[in-house]
Amino acid sequence: MKLKVITVTIAILSVSTVSFSQEYEYSEVFPLPETGFIQQVLTGLDVLDELSFQPLYGKTLVVLTNHTSVSRKGVHLLDLLAQYQDSISVKIIYTPEHGMFSLSDDLVSLPLDDRDPRFNAQIKHLWERRFRPDILDLYGVDLILIDIQDPGLRYFSYITTVTKMMEAGAIAEIPVMVLDRPNPLGGVKINGPMVRPKHQSFVGYHLVPIRHGLTVGEYALMINETGWARQSERVKLTIIPIIGWERGTPFAETELKWMPPTPDVPDLETLRAYEGMALFNGTNISVGIGTDQPYFLVGAPWFSGSTVLGLLEKSRLPGIQFETGKFTPDSLNAYLPSPIYRGEECDGIRMTITDWQTFDPLRTAATILSIVSGNYPSHFRWTGSYYIDKLYGHDYLRIFLAQHRDPAKLPATWTHDVIRFSQFREKFFLY
């Protein structure tokens, strides 16, 4: 359903509504206003804000949030909720991996485990020591509220944490409300192999391709209706949908505030490169984390940038140019304390994207991995007990490169996965 919105007032939202045509067994989509004359994009948070958060009145909440939970005006969810403390109570604030960080001064960071001054609510970090809310934490809670920006790539653990919140809600019989947000990579393209069950992990919790093309609300809907949560638990799920977004809308055209999903992905261009270059996080090669060009640099102290450059030029990868360059990773902020090769000069290459339409991040990453692993067998290593298999979704990439096969043929190996998932996901489209 394509809805165009410029400004929504409480009066408009309360007059005439339109329901989504798809019926779901365990989930519901909050009815949207019938407004064909408005031309801005509003997130689920913006919709709730225009409703003065009335659907939450009289409820005690636990909230899953991080720094990305901001409105179109740049106001954080917790600040908006604080305006209605007489009507809404917040018991616990949960944060996912990376907590609630800020790389600038316009958002105050929350400590990982402390109390929020607005609600005197306890803050709990769902990472490292705990991954799912304790059931006792949910005693006296009426609703689990989730607002978080999923970057659109399954490498990120945020959807895993959303799933854990849904599992807790199902066990405690507490409903869940997800505030939807646009996929910053768009909702059309799918890329990469699907996870095989043997290699499921927190960076590949569900059987989806690397780039899935779903919003966080659509993804939660798919999890709930398909029974993908642990032990096929289902929860009473409500999605507050986006207004005004279409699947092919570039994020820049939404005019929504960009919030870095993680400390090492500062902008949208880096996120697009990350689609392929994140695979290097399973190797002993630096991709420039700890520099001002993360995921656009590739190198190591034992690397020869000129040698790799010569071989890359022969590969004729589309949409990208390479040049040699030296760099020294450092700890740029408290969120990146120990990048690989910190303080060591790395010889390497620098990437410049010349055409985002033809640039293929996965093919590019596979080509560089093939060249480096083949030319530096005594130095190159897969790290973390073959963490690459969790990132890629199965062990085929390692096997493919060990056999010295042409990386240009690798994308053909996930064509069936893309077609199958493309057909499967359509029943969960909200836009």
N, C-alpha and C positions, 0 to 999 in steps of 0.2 A: 504494500500500500504506500503510495507516494503522497506525502503530505507536505505542503509548503507553509512555513510559518515565519512571521516577522516579529510579532510581539503577542504574547498570550497574557490575558488578564484573567483573574479569577472568574469574572463574569462570563467570559467566552468559554472557559473550561467547564462551567457549570450549566451551560445552555443545552447544546446538542452534542451528542457523542456518537462516535462510530466504532463498532467493534471489529476486531480482526477476524477474518473469515475462517481461519483455521481453528478448530476446536482441539484442546489438549486434555488428556486424561488426568494429569496430576498438576498441571500448571495453568495459570491464567495471565492474560495480558491486560494491563490497566487500560480501560477505554479512553481513546484520544478524542480531542475536539475535532469537529468537522470544519476545518479552516483551510480553504483552498486559495486564500488570497495573501498569505503571509510567507515571507521568504528568508527567514533565518533558521538556523539549526539550533534546537534546544535539546540538551541532554535530559536524561531521566531526572537528574538533580534539579535542572531548571524547571521541569514540569512540576515537581513537588514544591519548589520554591514559589511558583506562581499560584499554587494551591494553598500557600501559607502552611504547608506541611499538615493540612487537616487530616489526611488519612492516618497520621501517626498520633493524633491527639489521644490522650488517656493511656498511652502505651509506655511500657518500660522496654528499652532497646539494649541490645548489644550491637556494636557497629564494627564492620570490617572496612578499614579505610587506609589510605596513605596520602602522600602529598599530591597525588593526581586528582583527588576528589574535589575539584573546584568547579564553580558555576561558570556560566558564560561571562559573567562580570569579574571572574577571578576570585570569588569569595569561597573559602573552604566550607565543606559540608558541616564540620563541627561548629564553625562560627555562625552558620545559618541556623542550625539546630538550637544554638544557645539563645537565639531570640525568642524561643518558645519553651523555655524551661518550666514555665508554669503549667504547660500542657503535656510536655514530653520529658521523659526521664531516660538518661543514658547510664547504664550500670557499668559496662566494660567496653573499652575501645581496643579492638584487635588490629594489629598491623602485620603485613606480610613480610617476606624477605626484603631487606634493606630498610625496614622501618618506615618512618616518615621523615625523609631527608629533604634538605633544601640546599641547592648549590648557589642560591642568591639570598639576599636579605629580605625578600618580600614575603617569605613564609617562615614562620618560626618552627623549627624542628622539634618534634616530641622525643623525649627519652624512650628507649626501647621498653623499659619496664618501670613505670612510675605512675603518677596520677595526673589526669588532665585538669588544669585549673578551672576550666569553664563549668564542668559538671562534677568535679571531684570524683570522676570515674577512673577506675583502675585501667592502666594501659598494659596490654599483654602482647608480646611479640611471638607470632606463630612461626618460629624458625629456630633451628638448632636444638633447643631444649624441649620444645613442644610444637606440634604441627596441627593440632586440632583442639578446639575449646574443651575444657573439662566439663562434663555434664553438670557437675555441681555449680559451675559458674552460671549456668543457664536457669538456675532456680529463680522463679519469680519474674522471668523474662517473657514478654508477650510477642516480640518480633526480633528477628535477626535482619539487620539492614546492611546491605553490601553496596558500596560505591567505590569502584576502582577501575582505572584505565588498563585494559589489556592491550599490549602492543601489537597483537596479531600474529605472533610467532610462538610456537610451542616451547621454544627454549626457556621462556620466562616461566617462573613457578607460580605466578599469580592465579592462574586458573586452577592449579592444584589446590591452592589455599582456599579459593572459592568453593571447590568441591568439598574440602574438609569442613568448611562452615555448613554446607548443605547436609553433609552426613551427620553432623552434630545436631542440626535442627530436626532431622528425621528421627534420630534416636530419642531426643527430648520432646518430640511432637510440638515443635515451635515453628511457625511459618517463617519463610524467608522472603524478603523483598530485595530485588536487584534493580539498581538504577542503571539503565543502559547508557552506553556511550559509543560513538562511532569507532569503527576499526580504523586506526590511523593509516594503515596500508590499503584501505579500501575493502570492499566486500565482494569483489569479482574474482580476482586471480587466486589460484591455489598453486602451490609449488612444493616439491620435495616428497620424499617417501613417507608412508604412514609408519607409525611405531608398531613393531612386532611385540606381542605379549611378553616374550622373554626379556625384552629390553625396556620395559616400562619403568619409569622413575619419576622423580619430582620435576624433571625437565622434559618429561614425556609421559604424563600420567594417563592420557587418553589416546586412543588409536586414531590419530589425525595426522595429516601431513605437516611439514614444518611451517608453511604459511597456509592458514586455514580459511581466511576470508570471512570470519564470523565476528559479530559484536559480542561483548561479554554477556549481554542478555540472551542472545541466540545460543551461545555456547552453554550457558546455564540451563536453558530450556532443553537443549539436546541431551545434556547430562541427565536431567531429571526424567524426561520422557523415555529415554533409552535405558535407564537403570544402570548408568555407568558409575554411580557412586559405589563405595564399598558395600558388598553384600546386597547390591541392587536396591539400596535404600532410596525411597522417594520422600520428598518433602512437599508441603503445601507451598508452592512457589508463585510469586507474583512478579512480573516484569513491568517496570515503569519505562515505556519505550521512548525512543528518540522521536522528536518531531522535526520534519524537514530534511532528513538525511536520505540520500539514495546510495545504492551500493557502489556506484562508480564515482561518487563525489570525492575529489581530492581533499585531503585534510585541510590544506591551506584555504580552500574555498568555504569551509565551515566557519571560519573566523573564530573558532574556539581557541582558548589559550593552550599552547603546547606546554606540557609538563614532562620533563625527562623521566622515562619509566624506571631507569636505573642510573646510578652515578656515572657509568661508563658509556651511556647512550644520550648525549646532550641534545641532539636535534633529530629531526625527521630523516635527514640525509644519512646520518649515521645508522639509524634504525634500518633503513633500506639496505645498507651495506651489511649490517649485522645478520641479515637473513642467511648469508653464506659464510661470512667471516667468523661468526660465532663458533664454527666448527674447529677453529684453531685453539679454542679454549680446552680442547682435548689433546693438545700437543705441547711440545717444549719450544714453540715458536711464539715470539711476541707479535701482537697485532697493534702495537702502539698504545695499549692501555697504560696510563700514567704519563701520556703526552697530550697535546692539544689536538691530536688527530687520531683518536682511537678508531680502530677498524679500517683505517685508510693507510696504515703502515704495516709492513711485514718484514721481520728481520730477527737476527740473533747475533751474539758475539762471534759465532762460528760461521756466519753467513757471508756469501759474496754477492752483493747486490748486482754487480755487473754481469756475473754469470747467470743469475736467475732472470735478469732483465732480458738478456739475449734469447733465452729459451722461451720466455713469455711472448716476446715479439713474434716469434714463429707460430705461436698458437692462434694469433689473430682473433682474440676475444672481442666480441662486439661491445660497443658503448663504453670503453674504458681505455685509458692510457696509463703507462707506467714510466717511472723514472727512478734512478738510483737515489738513495738518501740515507744518511746516518741519523740516528736518534738515540736518546738515552731516557728510558722510562724512569719516572720518579713518582713519589706519592704527592699528587696534586692537591688532595684534600683528605679529610679524615675517613671518607668513605672508600678510598682506594689506597689502603695503607701499604700493601706489599705486591705491586705488580711484578710479573716475571721479569728477571734481569734488571731489577731496580738498581740504578746507579751505574749500570754497565753500558758502554757504548755498543749499539747494535748496528751492523751494516745491513742494508736492506733495500726495499723498494717502497715507493710512494705511489698510491693510486689516485687517479683523477677520473671521475665519471664524466664522460662527454655526452652520453645519451642515455637518460634514465629509462627510456622506452625499450631499448634493445639490450641494456645491461642485464646480465643474468648472474646474480650474486652467488648462487649455488655452483653453477658451472665454473665461475671465476675462482671460487675457493677451492674446488676440486682440482682445477688445473694447477694452481700454485702448490697445493699439497702434493700432487703427483710429481712436480718438478723437484721440490725440495726433498721429499722422501726418497726419490730415485737417485738424486745426485749427492746426498749427504747421509748415506746409510749408517755411518758410524756416529753421527751426531743426532740425527732426527729420532724422536721418540714419541710414541703415543703415551700419554700420561694418565694418572688416576685410575689404574686398573681398567684400561680401555674405556675411559669416560666418553670417548668419541662415539662408542656404540650407543650410549644413552642419548647423546646429542643428535646423532643421525637417525636413530630409531631402530637400527639393527646393525649387524657386523659387516654388511655388504660393502660399505665404503672401504674399510680396511682391506678386505679380501680383494676388491677391485684394484686398489692401488698396489697391493703386493704382487699382483699378477702383471703389473705394468701395462694395463690396458689404457686405451685412449679415453681421457676424461671427457672428451666431447660426446662420447656415447653414453655417459652416465645418466643424463636426464631421461633417456628412453627407458631406463629401468624402473622409473616410478610413474610412467604414463598411466598404467592401469590403476595405480593407487589414486591418482588425481581424478580420473574419470569416475571411479567408484565412489570416492568421497564427495565429488561434485553432485552426483545424483542423490546420495544419502542426505546431504545437509539441507537440500532444498525445502524439505518439509518443516524445517525450523526457521525459515526466513521470516523476518518481521518487516522487511523493507524491500 
